[in-house]
Amino acid sequence: MRAALVVLLLAALLGLAAAQPPPFRGFHYLLDCGGAASTTDSRGLSWIPDGAYVTAGEPLRLTDQGLLDPALATRRVFPFRPGAKFCYELPVDRNRRYLLRPTFFYGASPSSSPPPVFDLIVDGTFWTAVNTTDDVLAGSASYYEAVFGASGRNMSFCLGVNPEYTDAGPFINALQVIQLHDSVYNATNFTSNAMGLIARTKFGSTDDVQRYPDDSFDRYWQPFPDSKHAVSSTHNVTSADFWNLPPPGVFNTALVAEQDAPLVLQWPPISLQNDSYYVALYFADTKSENSRTFDVYIDDYLFYRGLTVTSAGLSVFATQWVLSGLSRVILTPVSGLPPLINAGEVFGLFSLGGYTLPRDARALESIKRSLQNVPDDWNGDPCLPHGYAWTGVTCDTGPMPRVISLNISSRGLSGYLSSDIATLTALIDISFANNSLSGPIPNLGNLTKLQRLHLQDNKLNGTIPLTMGTITSLREIGFGDA
């Protein structure tokens, strides 16, 4: 059996509320990256500057800004530093799930200077590589979308410098982080997985992308025109009882098969690697008081047998359905009127990358607070993803990594050494040499694996703790002020 299917049958209600669309719930962010002041877009959404949530990068205003949405008129540009990740730190509600949508617009790009390619990272998880080359050639913006669960009270969204791609630093124009309703995509286990959007489609539509305020979470529903099979309707479908809360407007258009013939769609419109995907399909009869029954296949595999669709609407989804290459959705008639389809979503599923041992992560945060002028990539998960540890931090490769080395020599640091460094009990090497640290030397007696300790050329004072002599593994030690 390829997947567990769930069908939601909805009772029709008499009308739609005509009230003002509700604001986004809980913690949410519409960040104008590189912006200096708040702006309002054509839909009435307010975008705020990103400077309060990121410590690295420089703002850049585009020269061709007159043709752009205000949120794309600026971008934040980060340095090219292989292995560094530059993170936005965003307070969130724990155990909620969030839609993340970064948008990238490079502007005019001469052929000799293609846009940089870089990685997206959320907390300790690699999400995807960003390559905007094709969109730059078309003069358009690129966006990526994913849904992540919040495991704590803070979520980090990061851009990673991967030297295997290009030799230029990453950039970003806009970032949306929107809290979803608890029912939306709730069949996915977000404690172990995240979902990356492949396609979200409004079948039969020739209009612009449908989004906020029609969709209360500002999801983008792309049109899928087909003059041969497209129909439209004026009756209202209430979507409040759909778990995924699609906007009612997606049910106002549909693709309908010809009489006594199947409806065959190549969808999603891109070739997919052989893997498991989340697939949701949405149906509502375009004629009141009518119903139609048909079978749903995806790539010749039965997705749902005997689906009866009325004007009330229903959805069918699979949490892990195997797709490969170019896929087809096939609707074959059983009884009544010809088959139809209104909308669909496909997400790729990927495993979360884990986290640094919480005790080590807390210790590094304490050390960070005790220092000034720390490296600008000291945000996000300290060790993960592998290859993206904080500057000067080395971690082991265990399933929950531990910090084994701190080498922050000659970094222009000031401040003092937090006593919480003593809780990093997997440390083998410590070097803060040639900085301007002051205050006492912490008690490091708990660091029983420590082999090298270099604190020379600072402004430390007080005595060397006697417990230092109990660390039998210690082979090198350096003290003395500059």
N, C-alpha and C positions, 0 to 999 in steps of 0.2 A: 504494500500500500504506500503510495508516494507521499501522502501527507494527510494530516488530519484536517478536515474541512468543517467550517462553521457557517451556518446560514442564519441570517437575521431577518425575520419577517416583521414588517413594520405596519402598524395600523395607520390608516390615513387620518389626518386631522383636517379641520375645515379651512385653515388659512395660516399664513405666516405672520409673525409679529412684525409690525412696521416700525419698531423702535430703533433708535440709534444703535449701530453695532457695538457690542460691549468691548471695553478695552482689553488688551492682553492681560492675562492673569499672572499673579505672583511676580517673581523676578523675571524681567525680560529686558532685552537690550537691542536698540537700533543705533549702531555706532557708525558715525561718519568718520572713517579712518583718515587721519591727517587733517581733519577739519578743525577750524578755529572757533566756530560758533554754531549754535543750534540752527538747523534748517528744517523746513517743512516741505514734503514732497507733494505731488499732484493729488495724492489720495488723502491728504491731511495728516499723514503720519509724521511725527516729530523725530528727527535724528539728532543725536548729541555727539559732540567731539569725543574721540576715543582716548584722549590723553590720561584720563583718570584710571584707566584699566591696563595700561601697558607702559613699560619703562624704557623700551628700546625703540630705535627707528627714528626717521626724520620725516616730517610732513612735506609733501610735494603737491603743488597745484598744477593741474594740467592746462596746457595752453589752449586746447580746443574745448574748454569747459562750457562754452555757450550752447552746445548742442546736447548737453548731458543732463540726466537727472541730478539734482543738487548733491545727492549722496555719493555720486561717482565723480564729482568735479575735483576731488582731491584723493590722494592715496598716501599711505605710509610705506616708506621704503626702508628695508632693513639691510645691514651690512652683510657682505659675503664672508662668512666665517665657517668653514667646513665643520660639521658636527654640532653646530650651535642651533638651538631652537629658541625662538622669540615668542613669548606667550602673553596672551591677554588673561588676566585673572578676574573671574566673574563670580560674585556671590550668587548662590542658587539655593533653592529649597531641596533639602535632602530627600532622596527617594522619588522625586518627580522626574519626568522625562522631558527632554528639551529638543526642539528643532533648531539646528544650527545651519545657517546659510551664509557663508562668506561669498562676496562678489569681487571680481577682479576686472579692471579695465586698464589696459596698458597704454591706450592711446595709439597714435601713429607710431609704427615700428619700422624703421628702415630695414631692408633685407640683411644688412650687415650686423644688425643688432636685434636678434629675436628676443622675445620676452623670456625672462628666467623661468626655469622649471624647478619646483620645490615641493616639499612634503607638507601635508596637514596632519596634525597630531592633536588628540584630545586626551587630556590627562596623560596616562602612560600608554595610549593606544595609537598606533599608526592608522590613519584613516585612508588617505589616498595621495597620489601625486597630482599636483596642479600643473597642467600644460595648457596655456591659453593661446597657443600659436594659431590654430585654425580660426578662432574667434577674432583674434587681432587682424588677420588677413581679411575677415569679413566686416571689420569695423564695429564689432559688437562686444558686449561684456560677457564674461563667463561667471557662472555661479555653480556651486556645489552644495548639496544638501544632505544632511544625515540626522538621525535621531539617536541621542545618547541618554542613558539614565544618569542621574546625579547620585553618586555614592556618598558624597559629603556635602559640606556647606559651601564648597568652592569648586568651580570647574575651570580648567585651564584649556584655552584654545591656542594652539601654537603653530607657527610656520617654521619648518625645519630646513636648514641649508644642507643639501645633499650634493657633494662635489661630483658625483657620478652623472649628474644631469647637465648642469651649466656652471659657468663661473661668475654668476651674478647673484646678488642677494634677493630674497623674496619681497613681495609687496602685497598690499591689500587695500581695497577702496571702501568696502562696507562690510559690516558683520551684523547679522540678525541672530539673536538667541531668544527663542520664544517658548514659554512653558506650554505644554500640551495638556489637554484634559486627561484625567486618569484613565478614561476609557479608550483613548486613541492609541491604536497599535498595541493594545494591552495583552495580546496573545503572545507577544515576543518576550523572552526572558532577558531583560535589560541588565541583569546582574552579571551575565556572561557574554552578552552580544550587543552589538549596535547595528543600525540599519543605514545603508547608504542609498539614496534615491537613484533609480535607473530611469523611470518614466512615471509621469502622472498626467493622464490624458482625459480630455473631454471629447468623446467621439461625436462626430457629425458637426462639430462647431467650426465656423469660419471666422469667429470673432477673435479679439485679442486674448491674451492669457487671462484667465479668471483667477483673481487673487483677493486680497483684502480690499474693501470690507465684505465682499461676498463670502470669502473664506475667513473665518474668525481667527485662524492661525497664520494667515498670509501664506498658505501653500499655493504654489503655482500650478494651475491646471492648463496644460497646453492644448490648443485646438488640434483636431484630427479631421480635416475636411475630406469628404468623399461625396461628390455630387450625385453619384448613382444611388447611394444607399442612405443618404442623410435625410432626417426628418426633424421637425421641431414641434414643440407643444407649448401650450400656455397654462396648462394645469399645474398646480403647486404640489410639490412633494416636500413633506416635512422631514428633515434629516436628524432631528434631535435624538431619535432613538437608535440611529446607526452608531455603532461603537466608534467608528472612525470619524464621525461628524463631518461628512462631505458637505460642501455648500449646496443648498437646494438648486441653484442654477445649473449644476452639472446634469440634472435630470431633464432639462428643457430641450436638449438635443440628443439624438441617438443615431446609430447606424442600424438599419433594418434590412433583413434579407429579402430577396424576392420570393414570391409565393412558391411554396413547395421546394425551396432550394436552401442550402446551407449558407451561412454568412461566414466568410473566411477572411481573417485579418492577419497581416504580418505585423505583429506587435509583441514586445516593444520594438521600436524602429532601429535598434542597433544589435549587432552580434554580441552574444554573451558567452563568457567562458563557462565550462561545465561545472555547475555549482548549485547550491540550494538558494532559493529566493523566496521572499515574501510576496505573494500575489493577491491582490484584492480587486474584485470586479463588482460593478454597481449596475443595477437594472431597475427600470420603472417603465411600465407600459405608457406609451404616449397618448393613449385614448382612455378616458375615464370609463369605469365599469367594464373594461375588457380584461382578458387574461390570455396568456399564451404559455405553452409548455415546450421546452426544448432541452436537449442535452448539450453540455459544455465540455469541449475537449481543448487541451493544450498540447500541441505537438503529437496528436493522435492518441494521447492518453486521456482517459475519461477524468474530467475534473469534477463534474457534478451531473448526475443522471436525473432527468425528469424535473428540471427547474421550472416552477410555475411563477410567472411574473405578472403582477397586477399594477395598477396605477399607484398603489401605496408604496411600492418600491422594496427592494431587498438587496443585500450584498452577500457575496460568497468570497471567502478568502482561505488561503493555505499559508501556513506559517513557514513551511519548508518544502518548496516544490522545485524539483530539479529542472533547470533550463540549460540549453546549450545551443550556441550558434544563433541563427535567426529563427525566432519562434513564431508559431501561428496559433491564434485563437480561432476555434471552429465551433460554430453554433448550429446544431442540426435540429430541424423541426420534429416535434412529436405530435402535437395537436394544437388546434386553434390557429391564431395568427402567426405570421413568420417570426423567427427569432429576432431579438434586438439586443443592443448593448449601449449603455450610456457613458460609462467612465471606467477607468482602471488605474491601478497603481502597482508598480513593481519596485522592490527594494532588494539590494544585495545584503546578505548577512555576513558579518565578520566578527570574530572573537575579540573580546577585550584583551588588552595587552598586560594587564596586571598593574601592580603598584610596588614602589619601594617599600620595604618594611616600615610600617607606620612609625615605630620608635625612632628609626634613623631619619625619616623625613621630618619628624618634629624637631629632632636635634639640629638638623641643618637649618630649619627655619629659625630656630633660636640663635644659632651662630650668625645667620644672615642679619637678624635684627640687632645684633651686638656690634656689627661692623658698618663702616661707611665706605662708599665707593666699591661695592661688590660688583662682580661682572654682571653685565646687563642681561645675561641669559639665565640668571638664577631665579627662574620662575618655572612653574609646571612641575612635573614629577622629576625628582633629582636624578634618577637612574634610567628611566624608561622614556621612550622605546630604546632598545639597545643601540648604541651608536650616538645617542643624544643625551648623554649625561651632562650635568652642569659643568661649566668650565672649571677645571682644577679638581673635579670629583671623579674618582674611579670606583666602579661597583663590580661585584662579582656577577655571575650569570645565572644565579639561582632563580627559581620561580617567583620568589619575593626577594628582589636583590637587596644586598647589604653594601654599605659604603666601606671600602677597604683602603682608600687613600684620599688624603686631602693635600693637594699641592697648590697653594695659593701664594707662592713666593713672588716678590717683585711686582705686585699688583697695585701699589699705591693705596693699600688699605689703611684705615685708621679705626679707632674704636678699641674694643677689648675682646678677649677670647671668652666666650660664654662657657660657664661650667658644664653646660649640657654636652659639650664635646666628649665628656667622659662616658656618655651613654652610647657612643658609637663603638661598641665593643668588638667589632670585626676589623677595626682599623689596624693596618700594618705600617702605614707611612703617614706622618704629619709634617708639613713644611709650610710655615708662614713667614719664612725668612725675608729680610729686606723689605719690610713695610714700616708703618708708623704706629704699631699697636702699643697700647699702654695698659696699665693695671697689672694685677698679679697673674702668675702662671697657675692655671687650674690644677686641681688634683686629678691626675690621670692614672691613678693606681688600678682602676678597673680595666684598663686597656691591656689585657694580658697577652695580646698578640702583637703589640706594637714593637717594631724593629728599628724604625728611624724616626727621630724627632728633631726638627730644625726650627728654632725660634729666634735665631741670632739676627742682629741688625734690626732691632725694634726698640721700643722705649718701655719695655716691661719692667716692673719693679717688684719688690718683695723677695722672699726666699724661694728656693726650689723646694717643692713639697718633698718630704722625706719618703712618701710612698713611691716616688719615682724609682727608688732603689729596689723595690719589690718586683719590678717588671723584668723578669729574667730573660725575656726575648729581646730586650732593647740592645741594639748593636751600634747605633750611631746616635749622637746627641750633640746639639749645637745651641749654646746660649750666648749671651753677651750683647750689649747694646751697641748701636751704631755710633 
